[in-house]
Amino acid sequence: MKVVIERCLGTHGVSQQNFEAAVSSALAGVKRIKTWYDEGTLPLLRLPERRDDLGVLQDFAELWRRQKSDIVVLGTGGSNLGAKALYALADQGFGRTDGGPAMHFMDNVDPTTFDALMSRLRPATTAVLAVSKSGTTAETLAQTIVLGDWLAAAVGEGALKHHMAIVTEAKSSPLADFAENHGLTCFDHDPLVGGRFSVFSNVGLLPALMAGLDAEAIRLGAWDQLGPLLTGDRLTSHPAVVGAAIASAMETTARKTTAVLMPYVDQLEVFGLWYRQLWAESLGKDGKGTTPVRAMGTVDQHSQLQLYLDGPDDKWFTIIRKNSLAQGAKIQSDDQRLSYLVGRTLGDLLDAEAQATAGTLIGKGRAVREILIERLDERVLGQLLMHFMLETVLTAHILGIDAFDQPAVEDIKILTRKKMAETAF
């Protein structure tokens, strides 16, 4: 993974002086991360090196892969998006090619969607994995109860243990009690690993294993980013340190209030949504934080780019490009107007479009960071996930906020329960 930041500095965004000050503050954040790692007080940082938990997860995943045609993963926010981002490596939207079960990630409670899902599945060969750290998330509880009743009506109450499993904290909660009452397998969610930081735990890796992905490679990718931060001696050039310095200075000194992530890789579409939650929920506090936007190249060249180029200069951009040169089908045509396309591949066009977007933004004086990857597999995706986690935590440190709480979200949950209790049926 190569990161190019030159067009974020100087007249395009952050002054060298402000950047260096932010790097210095980020390095103090690195010391804090090292302390958390050494003391084991932030389990997220120990996950990349763990292997002892993968055997149990692999055995359970293989059981469902052999027995089930469909697996429904229930959860919302961090309990869903990380796993879904990983799943994009196994299914690009047209179905699996390895013969494994189809996986469906349900993160909302729209009844039309749920009715459509249940009408298309066979209960006898369907399994449900429900994920909620607290075990009290209203949406996940409602989803679990509805699908539990649907399955029980078809296979019998006593057979639910063969069709449902839970990931939640090892304490009494409505979801944990549901699992106990029905004899379901229950995997412990570490109480010190928040949902949006949980992709390297069983929350993300159990669904990944069910999708036939390499969980060890995912964690190796995470260590590729974390290891040098903990043990390296060139910390001022570490991508997470540099990224946090730029992100914080963009907000505080360059007045860039929107952070646009624009992958030119279709398989990173959900990854962009995962990033959006991570960034917004971790940094949007105490009147601070920038608004994260997920754009997709090339699609949003034809929708959002007009605003980005001719609208207010209040945004900075991260473009992710994968080497696609000479990849894909060749374009053939006798139309002389298409001579610039003839003999080139779809991958050539994608690469040209990405470079053109970056160049046009830069030409307009916009701040642009490019992240270049040679390929996209489990290890590289693990690198990207950990990079943005570290960048987020360090940005929070620079801004003086807690990256790991979400008080405003808790207020909404309380009000939702109150409104439901007050509603007349």
MARBA-39265 format. One record per residue: residue in one letter; x, y, z of N, C-alpha, C in turn. Coordinates in steps of 0.2 Angstrom, whole numbers, plus 5000, padded with zeros to 4 digits. Layout:
N
aXYZXYZXYZ...
***
This chain:
425
m500449945000500050005000500450065000k500450104995500850164994500350224995v500550274999500150335000500550394998v500150434994500450494991500050554994i500450604997500050655001500250724998e500750734994501050794992500450844990r499950824987499450874985498950894991c499150874997498750895003499050955006l499650965004500151015008500151075004g500351135007500451195004499851225002t499851254996499251294993498651254993h498751184992498151134991497751124998g498051135003497751115009498051145016v498551105018498851115025499551145024s499751195028500351225027500851175031q501551175028502051135031502151145039q502051205041502151215048501551185052n500951195050500351165053500351085053f500651055047500650985046501250955051e501750995052502250965056502050965064a501651025065501451025072500950965073a500550955068500050895069500350835070v500950825066501350755066501550755073s501850805076502150805083501550785088s500950805087500450785092500250715090a500250695084500050625082500550575086l501250595086501750555089501550545096a501350595100501150585107500550535107g500150535102499550485102499850415101v500350405097500750345096500950315102k501250355106501450335113500950305117r500350335117499750315120499550245118i499550235111499350175108499850115110k500550135111501050085113500850065120t500650115124500450095131499850055132w499350065128498750025127498949955125y499449945120499649885118500049845123d500549885126500949845131500549825137e500049865139499649845145499049805144g498949795137498349755135497649785137t497649855138497049885140496549905134l496849895128496449905122496449845117p496049795118496149725115496149725108l495849785105495949795097496649785095l497149805099497749805097498149745097r497849695101498149625101497849575096l497249595093496949555089497349535083p497749575079498149555074498549505075e498849495081499349435082498949375085r498349375086498049315089497849265084r497949205086497849145081497449095085d497449095092497149045096496449035095d496049095093495349095093495049065086l495549065081495249055074495048985073g495348935077495148865076494348855077v494148875083493448865085492948905080l493148965078492748995073492748965066q493348935064493448895058492948835058d492948795063492548735064491848755063f491648805067490948825066490748845059a491148885056491048915050490948855045e491448805045491448755040490748715041l490548705047489848665049489348695045w489248765045488748795042488848805034r489448805032489648805025489448735022r489448685026489248615023488548615023q488148635028487448625029486948675026k487148735025486648785024486748815017s486148835014486148865007486248945008d485948965014485949035015486149055022i486549105023486649125030486449205030v486049215035485849285036486249315042v486549375041486949405047486549465049l486349465055485949525058486449565062g486349625062486749675065486649745062t486849795066486849865063487449895064g487649945060488249985061488849945061g489349945066489949905067489849835067s489249815069489149745070488949715063n488949755058488749725051489249745046l489449815046489849845040490549815039g490849795045491549765044491549705040a491049655043490949595040490749595033k490349645031490049655025490549675020a491049725022491549745018492049685017l492149645021492549585020492249535015y491549525016491249485011491249505004a491349565003491449594996491949554992l492449524996493049494992492749424990a492249394993491949334991491349334986d491049394986490449404982490349474980q490449484973490449554970489749574968g489249534971488549554970488149514965f488549464962488249414958488249344960g488349334967488349264970489049244971r489149194975489749164976489949114971t490549104970490849054965491148994968d491148994974491548934977491048884980g490448884978489948834980489748844987g489948894991489748904998489048934998p488748945004488048975005488049045003a487549075001487449145000487349175007m487649235007487549275013487249335012h486749355017486349415017486449455023f486649515023486849555028486249605029m485849595035485249635036485449685042d485449745040485549795045485049845047n484449835044483849885045483249835046v482749875048482149835050481549855046d481649875039481149895035480749825033p480149825035479749765034479649735027t479649785022479649765015480249715014t480849745016481449705015481449635018f481249635024481249575028480749525025d480149545023479649505019479949475013a480349515009480649495003481149445004l481549455010482049405011481749335013m481249335018480949275020480649235015s480349275010479949245004480449205000r481049215000481549184995481949134998l481949125005482349075008482049015010r482348965011482048895013482348885020p481848895025482048885032482448825034a482348765030482748705032483448715031t483648755026484348765025484648835026t484248875030484448945032484748945039a485248985040485548995046485549075048v485549085054485549155056486049175061l486549225060487049245065486849315067a486649325073486449385076487049415080v487249485079487749515082487549575085s487649585091487549645095488049645101k488449695102488949695107488549695114s488149745115487749755121487249695122g486949675117486349625117485749665118t485749725117485149765119484949805112t485249805107485149845101484449825098a484049875098483249865097483249835090e483549855085483449835078483649755078t484249735081484549675080484049625084l483849645090483349605094482749595090a482449645087481849635083481949585077q482549595074482649555068482749475070t483049465076483249405079482549365081i482149405084481449375086481049355080v481049395075480649385069480849325065l481549325064481749265061481749205065g481849215071481849155076481149125075d480649165075479949135075479849105068w480049135063479949115056480349045055l480949035058481248975058480948915062a480748935068480448885073479748865070a479348905066478748885063478848825058a479448825055479648785050480048725052v480448735056480948675058480848655065g480448685069480248665076480748705081e480448725087480748765092481448725094g481448665095482048625097482548625092a482448635086482948635081483248705079l483048755083483348825082484148825083k484348785088485048785089485448755083h485148725078485548705072485548765067h485148815068484948865063485148935065m485348945072485449015074486049015079a486449065079487049085083487049155085i487449175090487449235093488149265094v488249325093488849355095488649415100t488849415106488649465111489149455117e489049505121489449505127489249455132a489749425136489549375140489249395147k488649425146488249445152487549445150s487149445155486449445154486149505150s485849485145485549535140484949505137p484549545134483949505130484249465124l484749475121485049435116485349375119a485749385124486149325127485549275130d485049305133484549265136484149225131f484049255125483749225119484149165117a484849175117485249115115485249065120e485249085127485249035132484548995132n484049025131483348995131483248945126h483648955120483548915114484148865113g484548865118485148825117485648845111l485648905109486048925104486848935105t487248925101487948935101488049015102c488449035107488449105108489249115109f489449165104490149185104490249245108d490749255112490849315117491149365113h490749425113491049485110491449525116d492049535115492449575120492149635121p492049645128491649715130492149775129l492749765128493249825127493349835119v493049795115493149805108492449835105g492449905104491849935101491649905094g491049915093490749885086491149905080r491249975080491549995074492349975073f492549955079493249935079493349855079s492749815078492749745079492849705073v493049725067493149685061493649635062f494149645066494649585067494549535072s493949545075493749495080493249455077n492849405081492449365079491849395075v491749455077491149495073491249495066g491849515064492049515057492249445054l492649415058493049355055492549295055l492049285059491649225059491249225052p490949285050490649285044491149285038a491749305039492249305034492449225032l492449195038492649125037492049085034m491449105035490849075032490849085025a491149145023491249165016491849125012g492249085016492749055013493449095013l493449155017494049195017494549175022d495149195021495749185025495749235031a495549215036495549255042496249275045e496649225044497349235046497649295042a497549295035497849345031497549415032i496949415034496649475036496949505042r497149465047497449495053498249505051l498449465047499149485045499249555042g498749575038498649635035498649695040a498249675045498149725051498849735054w499149685055499849685058500349725054d500249715047500749755043500649835044q500149855046500049925048500249945055l499949895060500049905067500749895069g501049845067501749825069502249875068p502349915062502849965062502650025066l502050035068501850095072502150075079l502150015081502349995088503049985089t503349965083504149945084504549985079g504250025074504650055069505050115072d505550145068505850205070505750265065r505350255060505150305056504450325056l504250345062503550355064503250415060t503750465059503450525056503250515049s503450455046503150445039502650385039h502450355045501950305045501350335042p500950295038500350315034499850345039a499750305045499250325050499450395053v500050405055500250465058500150525053v500450515047500350565042499650585040g499250525040498550535038498150575044a498250555050497950595056498150665056a498850675054499050745054498750785049i498650755043498350795038497550805039a497250755042496550755043496350805048s496750805054496650855059496750925057a497350935053497451005051497051025046m496750985042496251005037495651035040e495451005046494851035050495051095053t495551095057495751155062496051215059t496451205053496751265050496551275043a496451225039496251235032495451245031r495151225036494351235036494051185031k494351125030494051085026493551035030t492951045029492451015034492150945031t492350925025492150865023492650825020a492750755022493250715020492950665015v493150665009492850625004493350565002l493050505003493450445002493150414995m493550404990493350394983493750334980p493550274982493850214979493650204972y494150184968494050164961494150084961v493750054965493749984966493049964968d492749924964492049914966491949874973q492449824974492449784980492549824986l492749894986492849934991492149974993e491649964989491050004990490750004997v490749945000490449935007491049965012f491649945010492249975014492150045015g491950085010491850155011491250175016l490750135016490250145021490450125028w490950075029491250055035491650115037y492050145033492450205035492050265037r491450275033491050325035490750325042q490550265044490350255051490950265056l491450235055492050245059492250315060w492350355055492550425055492050465059a491350455057490850505060490750485067e490650425069490450405076491050415080s491650415078492250415082492450495083l492350535078492650605078492150655079g491450645078490950695078490750705085k491150745089490950755096491250825098d490850855103491050915106491150975101g490750975096490751025090491351015086k491650955086492250945081492050885077g492450875072492350825067492250845060t492450805055492250825048491750775046t491350795041490850745038491150705033p491150635034491350585029490850575024v491150575017490750555012491050495008r490650445006490950395002490650404995a491150414990491050424983491350364980m491050344974491350284970491550304963g492150294962492450304955492250244951t492050244945491950304941491250344941v490850304945490150324945490050394947d490350414952490150484955490550534951q490950524946491250574942490650604938h490050564938489450594934488950614939s489050624945488550654950488850704954q489350674959489650724964490250764961l490550744956491150784954491050854952q490450874949490350944948490350984954l490050954959490050994966490751004968y491150944968491850944971492350994967l492151004960492651044956492351124956d491751134956491451194955491151224961g491051184966490651204973491151234978p490951244984491451264989492051224990d492551254991493251224993493251205000d492851165002492851145009492951075010k493251035005493250965006494050945004w494250885007494850855005494650785003f495150754999494950694995495450644996t495250584997495650524997495450474991i495850464986495650424981496050354982i495750304981496050234982496050204975r496650184972496750154966497050094966k496850044962497149974962497449974955n497949934954498249924948497849884943s497549914938497049884934497349884927l497949914925498149914918498249844915a497949844909497949784905497549724908q497049744912496649694915495949704912g495549644912494849644909494849634901a494249644899494149634892494449684888k494649674882494849724877494249754874i494349824872493749854868493949854861q493449834857493549834850492949864846s493149904841492649944838492949974831d492449974826492650004820492550084819d492250104825492050174825492650214826q492850264821493450304822493450354828r492850364830492750414836492950384842l493050314842493250274848493950254848s494350284844495050264843495450264849y495250304854495650314860495450254864l494950214863494750154867494950094864v495050094857495150024854495849994856g495749934857496349894859496549904867r496249944870496349954877495849914881t495949904887495549864892495149904896l494649874899494249904904494649934910g495149894912495549914917495949974915d496149974909496550034906496150104907l495450094905495050154906494850174913l494850124917494750134925495350174927d495950154926496550184928496550254926a496450264919496450334916495950374920e495350354921494750394924495050414931a495350364935495550384942496050434941q496550434937497050474937496850544934a496350544930496050604927495650644933t495350604937494950634942495450674947a495950634949496450664954496750724951g496950714944497250774941496850834940t496150824939495750874938495650914945l495550874950495450904957496050944959i496650914958497250954959497351014955g497151014949497151074945496651124947k496151104951495651154954495951174961g496551154963496751174969496451134975r496151074974495851034979496450994982a496350974989496850934992496650864991v497150824988497050754986497550714989r497350664992497850604994497650544990e498150504988498050444984498350384988i497950334988498150274991498150224985l498750194984498850154978498950074981i498550034978498649964980498749924974e499249864974499349824968498749774967r498449754972497949704972497449714977l496949684977496449684983496349604985d496549584991496449524994496349535001e496349475005496249475012496749525016r497349505014497949545017497849615016v497749635010497749705008497149745011l496549705011496049735014496149745022g496449695025496649705032497049765033q497549775029497949835029497549905029l497049905024496649965024496249975030l495949925032495449925038495849955044m496449925045496849945051497150015050h497350035044497550095043497050155045f496450145043495950195044495750195052m495750135055495650135062496250175066l496850165064497350195067497350275066e497250285060497150355058496650395062t496050355063495450385066495650395074v495950345077496150355084496650405085l497150415080497650465081497350535080t496950545075496550605074496150625080a495850575083495450595089495950625095h496550585095497050615100497250685099i497350705092497550765091497050815092l496350795091495850845092495650845099g495850805103495750805111495050775112i494850715109494250685110494350615111d493750575113493850505114493550475108a493950435105493750405099493250345100f493150325106492850255107492150265110d491950325112491250325114490750355109q490150355110489650385106489050405110p489050455114488550475118487950495115a487950535109487350555106486950495103v487350445101486950385098486550355104e486850345110486550315115485850355117d485850425116485250465117484750445113i484850425106484350405102484050335103k484550295106484250225108483750235114i483950275118483450285124482850315122l482850365117482250395115481850345111t482150305107481750255103481350205107r481650185113481350135117480750175120k480850235122480250275125479750285120k479850305114479350315109478950245108m479350185107478950125106478550105112a478750125118478350115124477650155124e477750215121477150265121476650245116t476950215110476450205105475850155106a475350175104474650135105474650085100f474450025101474349975096473649955096
***
